[in-house]
Amino acid sequence: MTKKAAFMAASFVVLGLPVCAYAEQTFDSAAKPPEVWQPPLFDVQQWDWIQLDTGEWVKGRLKVLHDESIEIDSDHFDLISIDWEDVAYIRTGRVMSVLLEGGDVILGRLTTENGKLLIGGEPAAFTDVVGIATASPREFDLWSADIAVGLNFRSGNVEQKDLNSKVVLKRRTVKNNTRMSYTGNYSESSSEQIANNHTAEMSHDYRVSNRWFFRPVQAQYYRDPFQNRAAEWTLGFGAGYQIFDTPKLDWSIAAGPGYQRTEYVDVAPGEDRTVSTPAFLIGSFYDHEITDNIDFQADYQVTLTEPKGGRAKHDFYMALDVDLTSRLDLRLAGTWKRIESPQPDSNGITPEKDDFTATLGLSLEI
């Protein structure tokens, strides 16, 4: 009986040990405060870190803060756009250039302590940050590109080929934005050209405040023999205003005086082949993220001149992009060009005022 009682007591102790250990562990864990995870310190020079207000973390290379959204390039998720108001913590391993609401620019690494943003150790409010860009000495880091191409070939009873292309280059810092673009349309039917026009543009904007910007230079080159334009140069300057500046909608307008010089292919007897006139430029840029996968863009500019220079030249471009991958889009685009007073040639033939082009192609973001 003694041995049996001893065996039962020992069995009870052995079986009760895990239960007691679990109970003790549960009690201690509940008594301890939860541990707050922080990014590892050993890769401070390698990665940038962002924590959302939901507690989620994103690791990558911070690209830019623009239109109240911040972009970070992740190795796994590629380029991610995050609303600035959703950022609870940020830390960069590189020196960044930060534009504040008052127009001041501060250089330094970004970090967060006790809910406060620090720029190179100096405190700043999250709501005062207007823009962030890399302060990298590498010029390559400041550039981005968008390349769109559309092709069409037909053979049989009709031999025709069409080529449409648009290239946009942007250089962006925290206060400066330079944009260069080229648009070309070429069509050939039965070895005869039916369209051949080219437009090259360049503009530079300097941000004065969160809404206003100064445009010290805006230039355009245009060539379209079918519009009796052998070459046309436009140069101007002006100022602009950001009407909407949200993560989903970007709309700005700009206007200013300029100068236009037009060289015609052929003119009527007694008319000047080269015409120079003062000009006034009015432009609008609209970019709307309709859904996460669909974007709409509309770019319009009108150049007002004297009647001998065409009186008014309208340039309208719109594009609807559907994401195929993170960098490749399917693009449906259209252009409209109109010259109010086309110049007749020596045979008295006046070109049509309007030209329309529609393109279905691919767009690559770099």
Rosetta blueprint (number, residue, H / E / L):
1 M L
2 T H
3 K H
4 K H
5 A H
6 A H
7 F H
8 M H
9 A H
10 A H
11 S H
12 F H
13 V H
14 V H
15 L H
16 G H
17 L H
18 P H
19 V H
20 C H
21 A H
22 Y H
23 A H
24 E H
25 Q H
26 T H
27 F H
28 D H
29 S H
30 A H
31 A H
32 K L
33 P L
34 P L
35 E L
36 V L
37 W L
38 Q L
39 P L
40 P L
41 L L
42 F L
43 D L
44 V L
45 Q L
46 Q L
47 W L
48 D E
49 W E
50 I E
51 Q E
52 L E
53 D L
54 T L
55 G L
56 E L
57 W E
58 V E
59 K E
60 G E
61 R E
62 L E
63 K E
64 V E
65 L E
66 H E
67 D L
68 E L
69 S E
70 I E
71 E E
72 I E
73 D E
74 S E
75 D L
76 H L
77 F L
78 D E
79 L E
80 I E
81 S E
82 I E
83 D E
84 W H
85 E H
86 D H
87 V E
88 A E
89 Y E
90 I E
91 R E
92 T L
93 G L
94 R L
95 V L
96 M E
97 S E
98 V E
99 L E
100 L E
101 E L
102 G L
103 G L
104 D L
105 V E
106 I E
107 L E
108 G E
109 R L
110 L E
111 T E
112 T E
113 E E
114 N L
115 G L
116 K E
117 L E
118 L E
119 I E
120 G L
121 G L
122 E E
123 P E
124 A E
125 A L
126 F H
127 T H
128 D H
129 V E
130 V E
131 G E
132 I E
133 A E
134 T E
135 A L
136 S L
137 P L
138 R L
139 E H
140 F H
141 D H
142 L H
143 W E
144 S E
145 A E
146 D E
147 I E
148 A E
149 V E
150 G E
151 L E
152 N E
153 F E
154 R E
155 S L
156 G L
157 N L
158 V L
159 E L
160 Q E
161 K E
162 D E
163 L E
164 N E
165 S E
166 K E
167 V E
168 V E
169 L E
170 K E
171 R E
172 R E
173 T L
174 V L
175 K L
176 N E
177 N E
178 T E
179 R E
180 M E
181 S E
182 Y E
183 T E
184 G E
185 N E
186 Y E
187 S E
188 E E
189 S E
190 S L
191 S L
192 E E
193 Q E
194 I E
195 A E
196 N E
197 N E
198 H E
199 T E
200 A E
201 E E
202 M E
203 S E
204 H E
205 D E
206 Y E
207 R E
208 V L
209 S L
210 N L
211 R L
212 W E
213 F E
214 F E
215 R E
216 P E
217 V E
218 Q E
219 A E
220 Q E
221 Y E
222 Y E
223 R E
224 D E
225 P H
226 F H
227 Q H
228 N L
229 R E
230 A E
231 A E
232 E E
233 W E
234 T E
235 L E
236 G E
237 F E
238 G E
239 A E
240 G E
241 Y E
242 Q E
243 I E
244 F E
245 D E
246 T L
247 P L
248 K L
249 L E
250 D E
251 W E
252 S E
253 I E
254 A E
255 A E
256 G E
257 P E
258 G E
259 Y E
260 Q E
261 R E
262 T E
263 E E
264 Y E
265 V L
266 D L
267 V L
268 A L
269 P L
270 G L
271 E L
272 D L
273 R L
274 T E
275 V E
276 S E
277 T E
278 P E
279 A E
280 F E
281 L E
282 I E
283 G E
284 S E
285 F E
286 Y E
287 D E
288 H E
289 E E
290 I L
291 T L
292 D L
293 N L
294 I E
295 D E
296 F E
297 Q E
298 A E
299 D E
300 Y E
301 Q E
302 V E
303 T E
304 L E
305 T L
306 E L
307 P H
308 K H
309 G H
310 G L
311 R L
312 A E
313 K E
314 H E
315 D E
316 F E
317 Y E
318 M E
319 A E
320 L E
321 D E
322 V E
323 D E
324 L L
325 T L
326 S L
327 R L
328 L E
329 D E
330 L E
331 R E
332 L E
333 A E
334 G E
335 T E
336 W E
337 K E
338 R E
339 I E
340 E L
341 S L
342 P L
343 Q L
344 P L
345 D L
346 S L
347 N L
348 G L
349 I L
350 T L
351 P L
352 E L
353 K L
354 D E
355 D E
356 F E
357 T E
358 A E
359 T E
360 L E
361 G E
362 L E
363 S E
364 L E
365 E E
366 I L
